[in-house]
């Protein structure tokens, strides 16, 4: 039976979902663009775009169905942060799960870099700060993502980023509250920390920081720091710090960001930066003070929500995760619409500190910026200035013949 006529889709269509087109597919899932019509507070109908991840457990490995999928289903509804993908609803129709999340109109970071080239330092600082705050929220909840890479960083219509794909994410504390190390080799080889390649127990938070460092390196450099095909060769280069920026890039970026990358890609996990060290780094001074309210809000929410989190060892015994495929549709999370406002930090043209506005989900402007003649053009202004900056830097590198970024290959799990 064709997908668009399947039993699950027919049932979801009765609830207002319309499946438009396939966006892509992974090892055990397919992702579709879907629209949903809902009623706003003023009784008007509004149509929103959503990404729907469809997982048919009948064609997936048992380990994925019993271990990774339950974690993702449990973690996603708890992610209430402007820079983490928002879960609108999760449905189950017999053996098939439908996970609806916010749709990123501008694709992922990998596509952006392949299309536009490396990202200028001022622009990279904005996105790196947003990603760091999303990771901070996760780590405050003792959640490790374990698959941070350019393909899993989505770009919204307002030019903000959101971390997505929590298929390998996990809670790091057991039922007694004891912090647990991980063993699974998951994610993508090019972004994996040396302790993961070593096939030993590792701290999921430390590995997230390493992957974050690789992402920052790629944003600035358009080249992976380690591109070896052999695990042994890659591990050797990682532990010996054999990475470097392309000459034209190294001459055009600040020493502060080079030092930050060095801390993030420290092969010793005990010496590597934490997410708090990262956010407090000198390089973020121009933007982080302007986003302190978001950081504090994240910490406050994480603290309040911590008491509601059941450890994984308890959760897997609950009926909702028993892996039985029910006859009727089961709603695992209530359908919600994103309430967080998106933060836009615009690199200033001549000043060292960025301008800042807050855009709500409806596109209105924060009260502090109302009346400003420039607020309606901040997004276009950021894009134009970013593109101009990138063009100027690409012109500087016209003679640089080093191979550029290629799509990373996922590691086996």
C-alpha positions, 0 to 999 in steps of 0.5 A: 500500500502506498505511504500516502494511503496507509492506515496511519496516514488516513487516521492522521488526516482525520486529525488535520494533518496533510502529508505533502512530500518526502524530505529524506530518509534514514536507516529506520525512518522517513521524513515528510513535510506535513501541514496542520491546520489549527485554530488560533486564539482569535478563532482564526484558522492557521496552517503550519508546516511540520516535519514528520519522522515516520518509523516503522518498527517492523523493519527496524533492528530490535536494538533500535526498537527496544533501546534507542526509540524509547529514549527518543520518544521520552526525551523529545517532549521535554525539549522546551528551548528556542534552539532545540527542535520543538516536538508538536506531537507523537502518535503510534498506529500499530507498529508505526510511529509518527513524530511531528516536529517544527519544520526548518524552512532553510534546511540544515547547516551542512547544506548551507555550508555546501551552498554558501561556503564557509561562514564568517566569524561574526555569523559563526559566533551567533550560531555557535552561541545559539547551539551552545545554549541548546546543548547547555539546556540538555546537559543541565537535564543530564541528557547527552545528544551523542550525534551533534553534526552539521546535518542535525543543525537546522536553520529556521526562516528567521535565520536561527538554528535548532539542534535536531535528531535525538535518535541517539540521545540518552539520560545519563543518570540511573534510577538512583541518580548515579551518573552513568557512562556510555559504551555505544559507538553511535553518531558519525565517525567524523564527529566522534570524540577519541574516547568513543573511537577507543571503544571504552566507556565515555562521558556523553557530555564530553563527547557532545563538546567534542562534536560541537568543536568539530561543527564550529571548525567546519562552520569557519573552515568548510573542511573537516578537521579529521578526514581519515577513512581509518579509525586508527588513523583518525584516532592518531590524528585526534590525540596528536592534535593534528588539525589546522585551519586553512591558511587563508582562514587562519589569517582572517579569524581571531586568535580567540576562536582558534583558542576556543576550538583548541579547548573544544578539541582537546583529546583529553576529556578531563581537560576538555571544555564543559558547556559552561566553560564554552559559553563563558569563553572570551570569544562569546563576549560580544553576544552572550551578555545579550543572551544571558536572559535566555541562558538563565531561563534555560537553567531555571526551566531545567531545574524546575523540570528535573524533579519530573524526570523519571530515570530511564531504568524506571521508564522502560518498565512503563506500559507506554514503552512495552513495544506492543503495537496497539490496534488504535492510534495512541497519542504519546504526547499532547499536541502543543505549539511552540511558545518560545520566542526566537532570538535574533542576534545581529552582528553589528556593522562597526561595533564589537557588540551585536544588536539584539531583538526578540521575534515572537512566533507570530513575527511581532517585535519585542517591546524594546524594539517597537518604534525602531525604523530598522526592526522590520529589516533585521533578518534581511540585513543580517543575511545581506551582511553575512553574504557580503562578508562571506563573498569577501572572504571567499575572494581571499581564498581563491587560490586555496585548493584544499578539498572542501567539506563533504557529507559525513558518513554515519557510523555503525551503531 
